Amino acid sequence: MSPDPVPLPTPDPRPVRPVEPDAADCCGEGCPRCIFDVYDEAMERYEAALAAWRERHPEAGQVPGLE
């Protein structure tokens, strides 16, 4: 009898939410691209990627705590 095959990693993993910067990460100098602007842009990309991923994986449904 052969051992169970090891499952391969999914080729289409769920997008990973960007890490929100801490308030102390901002220098407060009014930078043209503040770290919070960069985070907001990353969140927009994440939300679009997550919506597309959910369309490809309707069986995944909503996962509490990952929104």
All heavy atoms as TSV, in Angstrom:
chain	resi	resn	atom	element	x	y	z
A	1	MET	N	N	0.848	-1.178	0.000
A	1	MET	CA	C	0.000	0.000	0.000
A	1	MET	C	C	0.896	1.244	0.000
A	1	MET	O	O	1.814	1.371	0.801
A	1	MET	CB	C	-0.898	-0.039	1.232
A	1	MET	CG	C	-1.810	1.123	1.361
A	1	MET	SD	S	-2.920	0.827	2.765
A	1	MET	CE	C	-4.278	1.756	2.213
A	2	SER	N	N	0.604	2.190	-0.885
A	2	SER	CA	C	1.432	3.394	-0.977
A	2	SER	C	C	0.889	4.471	-0.031
A	2	SER	O	O	-0.303	4.528	0.239
A	2	SER	CB	C	1.463	3.910	-2.413
A	2	SER	OG	O	0.164	4.283	-2.814
A	3	PRO	N	N	1.769	5.347	0.456
A	3	PRO	CA	C	1.307	6.425	1.349
A	3	PRO	C	C	0.431	7.419	0.586
A	3	PRO	O	O	0.505	7.531	-0.632
A	3	PRO	CB	C	2.591	7.074	1.827
A	3	PRO	CG	C	3.619	6.712	0.811
A	3	PRO	CD	C	3.188	5.389	0.217
A	4	ASP	N	N	-0.405	8.123	1.344
A	4	ASP	CA	C	-1.256	9.138	0.723
A	4	ASP	C	C	-0.383	10.209	0.092
A	4	ASP	O	O	0.610	10.633	0.688
A	4	ASP	CB	C	-2.177	9.794	1.770
A	4	ASP	CG	C	-3.240	8.830	2.277
A	4	ASP	OD1	O	-3.578	7.888	1.541
A	4	ASP	OD2	O	-3.717	9.041	3.410
A	5	PRO	N	N	-0.764	10.657	-1.106
A	5	PRO	CA	C	0.047	11.713	-1.731
A	5	PRO	C	C	-0.060	13.026	-0.952
A	5	PRO	O	O	-1.085	13.320	-0.346
A	5	PRO	CB	C	-0.568	11.866	-3.122
A	5	PRO	CG	C	-1.932	11.278	-3.021
A	5	PRO	CD	C	-1.895	10.262	-1.915
A	6	VAL	N	N	1.009	13.753	-0.954
A	6	VAL	CA	C	1.036	15.052	-0.284
A	6	VAL	C	C	0.313	16.047	-1.182
A	6	VAL	O	O	0.618	16.150	-2.369
A	6	VAL	CB	C	2.489	15.517	-0.035
A	6	VAL	CG1	C	2.515	16.910	0.567
A	6	VAL	CG2	C	3.214	14.516	0.839
A	7	PRO	N	N	-0.685	16.774	-0.645
A	7	PRO	CA	C	-1.391	17.735	-1.500
A	7	PRO	C	C	-0.465	18.857	-1.950
A	7	PRO	O	O	0.361	19.346	-1.187
A	7	PRO	CB	C	-2.513	18.274	-0.611
A	7	PRO	CG	C	-2.105	17.932	0.779
A	7	PRO	CD	C	-1.166	16.769	0.708
A	8	LEU	N	N	-0.596	19.220	-3.204
A	8	LEU	CA	C	0.204	20.311	-3.745
A	8	LEU	C	C	-0.407	21.642	-3.353
A	8	LEU	O	O	-1.616	21.748	-3.186
A	8	LEU	CB	C	0.261	20.198	-5.279
A	8	LEU	CG	C	0.946	18.955	-5.812
A	8	LEU	CD1	C	0.809	18.893	-7.328
A	8	LEU	CD2	C	2.395	18.922	-5.409
A	9	PRO	N	N	0.408	22.675	-3.216
A	9	PRO	CA	C	-0.149	23.995	-2.892
A	9	PRO	C	C	-1.049	24.472	-4.032
A	9	PRO	O	O	-0.832	24.142	-5.186
A	9	PRO	CB	C	1.075	24.902	-2.751
A	9	PRO	CG	C	2.230	24.134	-3.263
A	9	PRO	CD	C	1.843	22.700	-3.355
A	10	THR	N	N	-2.044	25.234	-3.666
A	10	THR	CA	C	-2.987	25.727	-4.666
A	10	THR	C	C	-2.277	26.712	-5.602
A	10	THR	O	O	-1.526	27.567	-5.145
A	10	THR	CB	C	-4.209	26.380	-4.003
A	10	THR	OG1	O	-5.062	26.860	-5.033
A	10	THR	CG2	C	-3.837	27.527	-3.097
A	11	PRO	N	N	-2.520	26.596	-6.895
A	11	PRO	CA	C	-1.885	27.523	-7.817
A	11	PRO	C	C	-2.579	28.896	-7.841
A	11	PRO	O	O	-2.127	29.808	-8.501
A	11	PRO	CB	C	-2.013	26.821	-9.161
A	11	PRO	CG	C	-3.203	25.940	-9.010
A	11	PRO	CD	C	-3.253	25.545	-7.560
A	12	ASP	N	N	-3.685	29.007	-7.147
A	12	ASP	CA	C	-4.449	30.257	-7.130
A	12	ASP	C	C	-4.813	30.593	-5.683
A	12	ASP	O	O	-5.974	30.504	-5.279
A	12	ASP	CB	C	-5.704	30.097	-7.988
A	12	ASP	CG	C	-6.467	31.395	-8.180
A	12	ASP	OD1	O	-5.876	32.480	-7.967
A	12	ASP	OD2	O	-7.652	31.330	-8.540
A	13	PRO	N	N	-3.808	30.986	-4.880
A	13	PRO	CA	C	-4.097	31.249	-3.465
A	13	PRO	C	C	-4.940	32.502	-3.273
A	13	PRO	O	O	-4.961	33.403	-4.114
A	13	PRO	CB	C	-2.712	31.437	-2.849
A	13	PRO	CG	C	-1.875	31.916	-3.975
A	13	PRO	CD	C	-2.420	31.246	-5.213
A	14	ARG	N	N	-5.646	32.525	-2.158
A	14	ARG	CA	C	-6.448	33.696	-1.801
A	14	ARG	C	C	-5.511	34.896	-1.608
A	14	ARG	O	O	-4.447	34.765	-1.006
A	14	ARG	CB	C	-7.176	33.390	-0.484
A	14	ARG	CG	C	-8.043	34.519	0.016
A	14	ARG	CD	C	-8.627	34.141	1.386
A	14	ARG	NE	N	-9.407	35.218	1.903
A	14	ARG	CZ	C	-10.746	35.272	1.874
A	14	ARG	NH1	N	-11.430	34.275	1.382
A	14	ARG	NH2	N	-11.385	36.320	2.341
A	15	PRO	N	N	-5.886	36.076	-2.119
A	15	PRO	CA	C	-5.050	37.264	-1.916
A	15	PRO	C	C	-4.855	37.552	-0.425
A	15	PRO	O	O	-5.726	37.278	0.394
A	15	PRO	CB	C	-5.852	38.387	-2.583
A	15	PRO	CG	C	-6.747	37.704	-3.544
A	15	PRO	CD	C	-7.063	36.373	-2.937
A	16	VAL	N	N	-3.714	38.121	-0.107
A	16	VAL	CA	C	-3.373	38.440	1.285
A	16	VAL	C	C	-3.605	39.935	1.521
A	16	VAL	O	O	-3.132	40.774	0.758
A	16	VAL	CB	C	-1.902	38.079	1.585
A	16	VAL	CG1	C	-1.523	38.482	3.000
A	16	VAL	CG2	C	-1.679	36.596	1.355
A	17	ARG	N	N	-4.357	40.223	2.574
A	17	ARG	CA	C	-4.665	41.616	2.929
A	17	ARG	C	C	-3.378	42.347	3.313
A	17	ARG	O	O	-2.553	41.820	4.060
A	17	ARG	CB	C	-5.630	41.602	4.113
A	17	ARG	CG	C	-6.078	42.962	4.570
A	17	ARG	CD	C	-6.970	42.825	5.813
A	17	ARG	NE	N	-7.586	44.077	6.095
A	17	ARG	CZ	C	-8.837	44.401	5.768
A	17	ARG	NH1	N	-9.602	43.535	5.160
A	17	ARG	NH2	N	-9.315	45.593	6.049
A	18	PRO	N	N	-3.191	43.579	2.817
A	18	PRO	CA	C	-1.996	44.327	3.204
A	18	PRO	C	C	-2.030	44.696	4.686
A	18	PRO	O	O	-3.102	44.845	5.276
A	18	PRO	CB	C	-2.047	45.586	2.330
A	18	PRO	CG	C	-3.413	45.658	1.776
A	18	PRO	CD	C	-4.033	44.309	1.886
A	19	VAL	N	N	-0.863	44.842	5.264
A	19	VAL	CA	C	-0.752	45.202	6.677
A	19	VAL	C	C	-0.960	46.705	6.809
A	19	VAL	O	O	-0.308	47.495	6.133
A	19	VAL	CB	C	0.626	44.800	7.240
A	19	VAL	CG1	C	0.768	45.246	8.680
A	19	VAL	CG2	C	0.830	43.308	7.098
A	20	GLU	N	N	-1.888	47.073	7.682
A	20	GLU	CA	C	-2.165	48.498	7.903
A	20	GLU	C	C	-1.011	49.126	8.672
A	20	GLU	O	O	-0.560	48.592	9.681
A	20	GLU	CB	C	-3.466	48.668	8.683
A	20	GLU	CG	C	-3.864	50.110	8.866
A	20	GLU	CD	C	-5.237	50.274	9.496
A	20	GLU	OE1	O	-5.875	49.257	9.842
A	20	GLU	OE2	O	-5.668	51.427	9.637
A	21	PRO	N	N	-0.538	50.282	8.197
A	21	PRO	CA	C	0.556	50.936	8.927
A	21	PRO	C	C	0.075	51.474	10.267
A	21	PRO	O	O	-1.096	51.823	10.432
A	21	PRO	CB	C	0.986	52.073	8.000
A	21	PRO	CG	C	-0.118	52.269	7.036
A	21	PRO	CD	C	-0.922	51.000	6.995
A	22	ASP	N	N	0.976	51.531	11.192
A	22	ASP	CA	C	0.701	52.105	12.507
A	22	ASP	C	C	0.725	53.628	12.377
A	22	ASP	O	O	1.415	54.171	11.520
A	22	ASP	CB	C	1.781	51.624	13.484
A	22	ASP	CG	C	1.466	52.010	14.901
A	22	ASP	OD1	O	0.662	51.310	15.538
A	22	ASP	OD2	O	2.017	53.030	15.360
A	23	ALA	N	N	-0.006	54.315	13.217
A	23	ALA	CA	C	-0.026	55.781	13.184
A	23	ALA	C	C	1.386	56.355	13.330
A	23	ALA	O	O	1.712	57.389	12.738
A	23	ALA	CB	C	-0.935	56.316	14.274
A	24	ALA	N	N	2.235	55.668	14.073
A	24	ALA	CA	C	3.606	56.143	14.284
A	24	ALA	C	C	4.469	55.981	13.035
A	24	ALA	O	O	5.565	56.542	12.966
A	24	ALA	CB	C	4.237	55.393	15.449
A	25	ASP	N	N	3.992	55.223	12.035
A	25	ASP	CA	C	4.757	55.039	10.804
A	25	ASP	C	C	4.735	56.280	9.920
A	25	ASP	O	O	5.575	56.433	9.042
A	25	ASP	CB	C	4.222	53.846	10.005
A	25	ASP	CG	C	4.437	52.526	10.713
A	25	ASP	OD1	O	5.360	52.445	11.549
A	25	ASP	OD2	O	3.681	51.575	10.438
A	26	CYS	N	N	3.780	57.165	10.133
A	26	CYS	CA	C	3.660	58.398	9.350
A	26	CYS	C	C	4.565	59.459	9.969
A	26	CYS	O	O	4.547	59.680	11.177
A	26	CYS	CB	C	2.213	58.876	9.340
A	26	CYS	SG	S	1.955	60.445	8.483
A	27	CYS	N	N	5.327	60.152	9.116
A	27	CYS	CA	C	6.251	61.172	9.634
A	27	CYS	C	C	5.536	62.494	9.908
A	27	CYS	O	O	6.080	63.353	10.586
A	27	CYS	CB	C	7.403	61.378	8.654
A	27	CYS	SG	S	6.928	62.161	7.095
A	28	GLY	N	N	4.327	62.670	9.358
A	28	GLY	CA	C	3.580	63.886	9.601
A	28	GLY	C	C	4.072	65.087	8.813
A	28	GLY	O	O	3.690	66.213	9.100
A	29	GLU	N	N	4.903	64.855	7.798
A	29	GLU	CA	C	5.486	65.946	7.019
A	29	GLU	C	C	4.656	66.294	5.780
A	29	GLU	O	O	5.076	67.135	4.991
A	29	GLU	CB	C	6.914	65.575	6.596
A	29	GLU	CG	C	7.867	65.394	7.756
A	29	GLU	CD	C	8.151	66.689	8.494
A	29	GLU	OE1	O	8.275	67.739	7.837
A	29	GLU	OE2	O	8.245	66.647	9.732
A	30	GLY	N	N	3.524	65.647	5.576
A	30	GLY	CA	C	2.697	65.941	4.411
A	30	GLY	C	C	3.292	65.420	3.114
A	30	GLY	O	O	3.224	66.088	2.079
A	31	CYS	N	N	3.874	64.267	3.153
A	31	CYS	CA	C	4.503	63.669	1.974
A	31	CYS	C	C	3.498	63.552	0.826
A	31	CYS	O	O	2.314	63.308	1.071
A	31	CYS	CB	C	5.035	62.279	2.298
A	31	CYS	SG	S	6.265	62.263	3.608
A	32	PRO	N	N	3.959	63.714	-0.419
A	32	PRO	CA	C	3.058	63.573	-1.564
A	32	PRO	C	C	2.403	62.193	-1.611
A	32	PRO	O	O	1.261	62.065	-2.037
A	32	PRO	CB	C	3.956	63.776	-2.782
A	32	PRO	CG	C	5.196	64.413	-2.283
A	32	PRO	CD	C	5.315	64.073	-0.820
A	33	ARG	N	N	3.135	61.167	-1.198
A	33	ARG	CA	C	2.577	59.815	-1.121
A	33	ARG	C	C	2.800	59.302	0.289
A	33	ARG	O	O	3.727	58.549	0.556
A	33	ARG	CB	C	3.230	58.891	-2.140
A	33	ARG	CG	C	2.839	59.251	-3.557
A	33	ARG	CD	C	3.001	58.132	-4.524
A	33	ARG	NE	N	2.208	56.981	-4.098
A	33	ARG	CZ	C	2.552	55.735	-4.350
A	33	ARG	NH1	N	3.635	55.460	-5.014
A	33	ARG	NH2	N	1.798	54.736	-3.956
A	34	CYS	N	N	1.931	59.718	1.167
A	34	CYS	CA	C	2.002	59.291	2.564
A	34	CYS	C	C	1.862	57.767	2.632
A	34	CYS	O	O	1.238	57.142	1.770
A	34	CYS	CB	C	0.871	59.958	3.357
A	34	CYS	SG	S	0.760	59.421	5.085
A	35	ILE	N	N	2.409	57.184	3.662
A	35	ILE	CA	C	2.313	55.738	3.846
A	35	ILE	C	C	0.845	55.284	3.888
A	35	ILE	O	O	0.513	54.206	3.453
A	35	ILE	CB	C	3.089	55.290	5.099
A	35	ILE	CG1	C	3.207	53.775	5.112
A	35	ILE	CG2	C	2.460	55.820	6.369
A	35	ILE	CD1	C	4.242	53.250	6.062
A	36	PHE	N	N	-0.039	56.160	4.368
A	36	PHE	CA	C	-1.460	55.811	4.401
A	36	PHE	C	C	-2.079	55.864	3.007
A	36	PHE	O	O	-2.995	55.105	2.701
A	36	PHE	CB	C	-2.218	56.697	5.382
A	36	PHE	CG	C	-1.831	56.420	6.805
A	36	PHE	CD1	C	-1.083	57.336	7.529
A	36	PHE	CD2	C	-2.169	55.224	7.412
A	36	PHE	CE1	C	-0.697	57.063	8.830
A	36	PHE	CE2	C	-1.797	54.943	8.724
A	36	PHE	CZ	C	-1.054	55.863	9.432
A	37	ASP	N	N	-1.571	56.733	2.122
A	37	ASP	CA	C	-2.016	56.738	0.725
A	37	ASP	C	C	-1.597	55.441	0.045
A	37	ASP	O	O	-2.368	54.834	-0.700
A	37	ASP	CB	C	-1.425	57.928	-0.036
A	37	ASP	CG	C	-1.906	59.262	0.502
A	37	ASP	OD1	O	-3.031	59.327	1.041
A	37	ASP	OD2	O	-1.142	60.250	0.391
A	38	VAL	N	N	-0.364	55.033	0.298
A	38	VAL	CA	C	0.148	53.787	-0.277
A	38	VAL	C	C	-0.687	52.607	0.228
A	38	VAL	O	O	-1.056	51.715	-0.544
A	38	VAL	CB	C	1.646	53.606	0.061
A	38	VAL	CG1	C	2.156	52.255	-0.400
A	38	VAL	CG2	C	2.461	54.737	-0.543
A	39	TYR	N	N	-1.021	52.606	1.501
A	39	TYR	CA	C	-1.855	51.547	2.073
A	39	TYR	C	C	-3.240	51.539	1.431
A	39	TYR	O	O	-3.753	50.466	1.077
A	39	TYR	CB	C	-1.978	51.716	3.591
A	39	TYR	CG	C	-2.976	50.784	4.217
A	39	TYR	CD1	C	-2.706	49.426	4.346
A	39	TYR	CD2	C	-4.207	51.258	4.666
A	39	TYR	CE1	C	-3.625	48.560	4.908
A	39	TYR	CE2	C	-5.136	50.401	5.233
A	39	TYR	CZ	C	-4.841	49.053	5.356
A	39	TYR	OH	O	-5.768	48.203	5.899
A	40	ASP	N	N	-3.850	52.720	1.268
A	40	ASP	CA	C	-5.175	52.795	0.634
A	40	ASP	C	C	-5.138	52.230	-0.779
A	40	ASP	O	O	-6.053	51.509	-1.190
A	40	ASP	CB	C	-5.684	54.236	0.609
A	40	ASP	CG	C	-6.070	54.751	1.990
A	40	ASP	OD1	O	-6.270	53.922	2.912
A	40	ASP	OD2	O	-6.166	55.988	2.147
A	41	GLU	N	N	-4.073	52.535	-1.527
A	41	GLU	CA	C	-3.936	51.996	-2.881
A	41	GLU	C	C	-3.781	50.476	-2.840
A	41	GLU	O	O	-4.366	49.761	-3.660
A	41	GLU	CB	C	-2.740	52.632	-3.585
A	41	GLU	CG	C	-2.927	54.108	-3.870
A	41	GLU	CD	C	-1.636	54.811	-4.244
A	41	GLU	OE1	O	-0.570	54.155	-4.348
A	41	GLU	OE2	O	-1.683	56.044	-4.424
A	42	ALA	N	N	-3.013	49.986	-1.892
A	42	ALA	CA	C	-2.827	48.543	-1.742
A	42	ALA	C	C	-4.144	47.861	-1.378
A	42	ALA	O	O	-4.448	46.772	-1.859
A	42	ALA	CB	C	-1.758	48.246	-0.694
A	43	MET	N	N	-4.948	48.513	-0.531
A	43	MET	CA	C	-6.251	47.953	-0.166
A	43	MET	C	C	-7.192	47.892	-1.372
A	43	MET	O	O	-7.933	46.916	-1.539
A	43	MET	CB	C	-6.904	48.773	0.962
A	43	MET	CG	C	-6.400	48.427	2.333
A	43	MET	SD	S	-6.674	46.689	2.809
A	43	MET	CE	C	-8.450	46.605	2.844
A	44	GLU	N	N	-7.155	48.916	-2.222
A	44	GLU	CA	C	-7.980	48.895	-3.436
A	44	GLU	C	C	-7.582	47.726	-4.333
A	44	GLU	O	O	-8.454	47.018	-4.847
A	44	GLU	CB	C	-7.849	50.214	-4.193
A	44	GLU	CG	C	-8.544	51.373	-3.507
A	44	GLU	CD	C	-8.304	52.710	-4.206
A	44	GLU	OE1	O	-7.758	52.723	-5.339
A	44	GLU	OE2	O	-8.665	53.744	-3.611
A	45	ARG	N	N	-6.281	47.511	-4.505
A	45	ARG	CA	C	-5.812	46.383	-5.316
A	45	ARG	C	C	-6.211	45.058	-4.670
A	45	ARG	O	O	-6.646	44.119	-5.351
A	45	ARG	CB	C	-4.299	46.446	-5.514
A	45	ARG	CG	C	-3.853	47.568	-6.420
A	45	ARG	CD	C	-2.375	47.465	-6.781
A	45	ARG	NE	N	-1.492	47.444	-5.625
A	45	ARG	CZ	C	-1.033	48.525	-5.011
A	45	ARG	NH1	N	-1.361	49.731	-5.446
A	45	ARG	NH2	N	-0.215	48.407	-3.981
A	46	TYR	N	N	-6.068	44.981	-3.343
A	46	TYR	CA	C	-6.438	43.763	-2.622
A	46	TYR	C	C	-7.927	43.455	-2.789
A	46	TYR	O	O	-8.302	42.317	-3.069
A	46	TYR	CB	C	-6.090	43.913	-1.140
A	46	TYR	CG	C	-6.776	42.912	-0.243
A	46	TYR	CD1	C	-6.357	41.592	-0.212
A	46	TYR	CD2	C	-7.854	43.285	0.560
A	46	TYR	CE1	C	-6.990	40.660	0.605
A	46	TYR	CE2	C	-8.481	42.368	1.374
A	46	TYR	CZ	C	-8.058	41.053	1.395
A	46	TYR	OH	O	-8.686	40.142	2.193
A	47	GLU	N	N	-8.773	44.463	-2.608
A	47	GLU	CA	C	-10.223	44.246	-2.717
A	47	GLU	C	C	-10.614	43.798	-4.115
A	47	GLU	O	O	-11.457	42.915	-4.276
A	47	GLU	CB	C	-10.977	45.497	-2.295
A	47	GLU	CG	C	-10.877	45.730	-0.783
A	47	GLU	CD	C	-11.346	47.098	-0.334
A	47	GLU	OE1	O	-11.700	47.943	-1.189
A	47	GLU	OE2	O	-11.364	47.329	0.888
A	48	ALA	N	N	-9.989	44.374	-5.143
A	48	ALA	CA	C	-10.264	43.958	-6.521
A	48	ALA	C	C	-9.779	42.523	-6.746
A	48	ALA	O	O	-10.488	41.706	-7.347
A	48	ALA	CB	C	-9.600	44.911	-7.505
A	49	ALA	N	N	-8.589	42.208	-6.251
A	49	ALA	CA	C	-8.048	40.861	-6.405
A	49	ALA	C	C	-8.895	39.845	-5.646
A	49	ALA	O	O	-9.149	38.740	-6.131
A	49	ALA	CB	C	-6.599	40.812	-5.926
A	50	LEU	N	N	-9.369	40.217	-4.459
A	50	LEU	CA	C	-10.199	39.317	-3.666
A	50	LEU	C	C	-11.539	39.063	-4.355
A	50	LEU	O	O	-12.009	37.922	-4.398
A	50	LEU	CB	C	-10.424	39.889	-2.266
A	50	LEU	CG	C	-11.234	39.031	-1.303
A	50	LEU	CD1	C	-10.587	37.668	-1.090
A	50	LEU	CD2	C	-11.426	39.758	0.027
A	51	ALA	N	N	-12.136	40.102	-4.910
A	51	ALA	CA	C	-13.408	39.930	-5.626
A	51	ALA	C	C	-13.230	38.985	-6.821
A	51	ALA	O	O	-14.049	38.094	-7.048
A	51	ALA	CB	C	-13.944	41.279	-6.083
A	52	ALA	N	N	-12.129	39.156	-7.560
A	52	ALA	CA	C	-11.859	38.277	-8.703
A	52	ALA	C	C	-11.603	36.849	-8.233
A	52	ALA	O	O	-12.076	35.882	-8.843
A	52	ALA	CB	C	-10.663	38.808	-9.490
A	53	TRP	N	N	-10.875	36.699	-7.135
A	53	TRP	CA	C	-10.588	35.369	-6.597
A	53	TRP	C	C	-11.879	34.671	-6.171
A	53	TRP	O	O	-12.068	33.485	-6.416
A	53	TRP	CB	C	-9.615	35.492	-5.424
A	53	TRP	CG	C	-9.189	34.176	-4.848
A	53	TRP	CD1	C	-8.163	33.397	-5.258
A	53	TRP	CD2	C	-9.807	33.483	-3.751
A	53	TRP	NE1	N	-8.081	32.260	-4.492
A	53	TRP	CE2	C	-9.081	32.292	-3.560
A	53	TRP	CE3	C	-10.891	33.761	-2.920
A	53	TRP	CZ2	C	-9.411	31.379	-2.563
A	53	TRP	CZ3	C	-11.212	32.847	-1.926
A	53	TRP	CH2	C	-10.481	31.675	-1.766
A	54	ARG	N	N	-12.781	35.426	-5.522
A	54	ARG	CA	C	-14.050	34.837	-5.075
A	54	ARG	C	C	-14.897	34.374	-6.263
A	54	ARG	O	O	-15.611	33.376	-6.158
A	54	ARG	CB	C	-14.840	35.843	-4.243
A	54	ARG	CG	C	-14.311	35.966	-2.849
A	54	ARG	CD	C	-15.187	36.848	-2.016
A	54	ARG	NE	N	-14.763	36.826	-0.635
A	54	ARG	CZ	C	-14.831	37.858	0.173
A	54	ARG	NH1	N	-15.314	39.010	-0.262
A	54	ARG	NH2	N	-14.425	37.757	1.410
A	55	GLU	N	N	-14.826	35.102	-7.374
A	55	GLU	CA	C	-15.555	34.661	-8.570
A	55	GLU	C	C	-14.990	33.342	-9.074
A	55	GLU	O	O	-15.736	32.497	-9.561
A	55	GLU	CB	C	-15.465	35.721	-9.666
A	55	GLU	CG	C	-16.360	36.911	-9.411
A	55	GLU	CD	C	-16.341	37.905	-10.556
A	55	GLU	OE1	O	-15.985	37.530	-11.694
A	55	GLU	OE2	O	-16.692	39.070	-10.311
A	56	ARG	N	N	-13.675	33.164	-8.958
A	56	ARG	CA	C	-13.046	31.920	-9.401
A	56	ARG	C	C	-13.226	30.792	-8.398
A	56	ARG	O	O	-13.071	29.627	-8.746
A	56	ARG	CB	C	-11.546	32.145	-9.644
A	56	ARG	CG	C	-11.241	33.090	-10.775
A	56	ARG	CD	C	-9.757	33.114	-11.110
A	56	ARG	NE	N	-8.864	33.389	-10.000
A	56	ARG	CZ	C	-8.516	34.613	-9.583
A	56	ARG	NH1	N	-9.016	35.683	-10.176
A	56	ARG	NH2	N	-7.669	34.761	-8.578
A	57	HIS	N	N	-13.530	31.139	-7.139
A	57	HIS	CA	C	-13.646	30.139	-6.073
A	57	HIS	C	C	-14.947	30.338	-5.286
A	57	HIS	O	O	-14.911	30.627	-4.089
A	57	HIS	CB	C	-12.449	30.246	-5.116
A	57	HIS	CG	C	-11.142	29.966	-5.766
A	57	HIS	ND1	N	-10.645	28.696	-5.919
A	57	HIS	CD2	C	-10.235	30.798	-6.348
A	57	HIS	CE1	C	-9.485	28.749	-6.537
A	57	HIS	NE2	N	-9.218	30.016	-6.820
A	58	PRO	N	N	-16.093	30.172	-5.934
A	58	PRO	CA	C	-17.360	30.389	-5.213
A	58	PRO	C	C	-17.553	29.418	-4.049
A	58	PRO	O	O	-18.278	29.732	-3.109
A	58	PRO	CB	C	-18.416	30.190	-6.293
A	58	PRO	CG	C	-17.748	29.393	-7.358
A	58	PRO	CD	C	-16.298	29.748	-7.309
A	59	GLU	N	N	-16.869	28.287	-4.098
A	59	GLU	CA	C	-16.991	27.309	-3.016
A	59	GLU	C	C	-16.354	27.809	-1.724
A	59	GLU	O	O	-16.663	27.306	-0.641
A	59	GLU	CB	C	-16.354	25.966	-3.420
A	59	GLU	CG	C	-14.844	25.950	-3.445
A	59	GLU	CD	C	-14.173	26.625	-4.641
A	59	GLU	OE1	O	-14.869	27.117	-5.548
A	59	GLU	OE2	O	-12.935	26.660	-4.664
A	60	ALA	N	N	-15.486	28.808	-1.820
A	60	ALA	CA	C	-14.806	29.330	-0.632
A	60	ALA	C	C	-15.733	30.118	0.264
A	60	ALA	O	O	-15.582	30.130	1.471
A	60	ALA	CB	C	-13.619	30.188	-1.036
A	61	GLY	N	N	-16.719	30.802	-0.332
A	61	GLY	CA	C	-17.671	31.581	0.457
A	61	GLY	C	C	-16.985	32.649	1.274
A	61	GLY	O	O	-15.878	33.063	1.003
A	62	GLN	N	N	-17.671	33.087	2.308
A	62	GLN	CA	C	-17.129	34.102	3.205
A	62	GLN	C	C	-16.397	33.394	4.337
A	62	GLN	O	O	-16.917	32.484	4.945
A	62	GLN	CB	C	-18.276	34.948	3.792
A	62	GLN	CG	C	-19.098	35.663	2.771
A	62	GLN	CD	C	-18.343	36.831	2.140
A	62	GLN	OE1	O	-17.427	37.367	2.735
A	62	GLN	NE2	N	-18.747	37.227	0.961
A	63	VAL	N	N	-15.195	33.850	4.619
A	63	VAL	CA	C	-14.418	33.283	5.716
A	63	VAL	C	C	-14.331	34.328	6.820
A	63	VAL	O	O	-13.730	35.386	6.628
A	63	VAL	CB	C	-13.000	32.875	5.250
A	63	VAL	CG1	C	-12.197	32.317	6.406
A	63	VAL	CG2	C	-13.096	31.866	4.108
A	64	PRO	N	N	-14.965	34.071	7.975
A	64	PRO	CA	C	-14.920	35.048	9.067
A	64	PRO	C	C	-13.486	35.358	9.480
A	64	PRO	O	O	-12.644	34.479	9.525
A	64	PRO	CB	C	-15.664	34.331	10.213
A	64	PRO	CG	C	-16.454	33.262	9.557
A	64	PRO	CD	C	-15.702	32.881	8.313
A	65	GLY	N	N	-13.232	36.633	9.750
A	65	GLY	CA	C	-11.916	37.040	10.216
A	65	GLY	C	C	-10.929	37.341	9.107
A	65	GLY	O	O	-9.846	37.809	9.364
A	66	LEU	N	N	-11.284	37.057	7.847
A	66	LEU	CA	C	-10.360	37.313	6.744
A	66	LEU	C	C	-10.834	38.468	5.870
A	66	LEU	O	O	-10.321	38.684	4.803
A	66	LEU	CB	C	-10.197	36.058	5.869
A	66	LEU	CG	C	-9.428	34.924	6.503
A	66	LEU	CD1	C	-9.366	33.743	5.554
A	66	LEU	CD2	C	-8.031	35.339	6.885
A	67	GLU	N	N	-11.796	39.200	6.320
A	67	GLU	CA	C	-12.324	40.301	5.501
A	67	GLU	C	C	-11.567	41.562	5.759
A	67	GLU	O	O	-11.022	41.860	6.714
A	67	GLU	CB	C	-13.810	40.506	5.787
A	67	GLU	CG	C	-14.615	39.269	5.464
A	67	GLU	CD	C	-14.367	38.682	4.089
A	67	GLU	OE1	O	-14.359	39.415	3.104
A	67	GLU	OE2	O	-14.146	37.494	3.995
